[in-house]
Amino acid sequence: MKNQWKTKTLILGAIIGAVAGAASAYLLVKRAEHDEQQPKLSPGEGIQVGLGVLGLMRLISGFGKEA
């Protein structure tokens, strides 16, 4: 019972990540439908997305730390 907060945090993080991923995919599909072509992600865009995700993870990991 003492470490139950860890399990809750992991489950909530997984749910939030899944919802954010599904929303991102939905937006990508909608943009492709609007442009009437298959979704394309260039290598440069892939790197931008990856760095953005890493930056977000770094931001989240810093929450709760004193300055």
ABEGO torsion letter per residue (X at the ends): XAAAAAAAAAAAAAAAAAAAAAAAAAAAAAAAAAAGBBBBBBAAAAAAAAAAAAAAAAAAAABGBBX
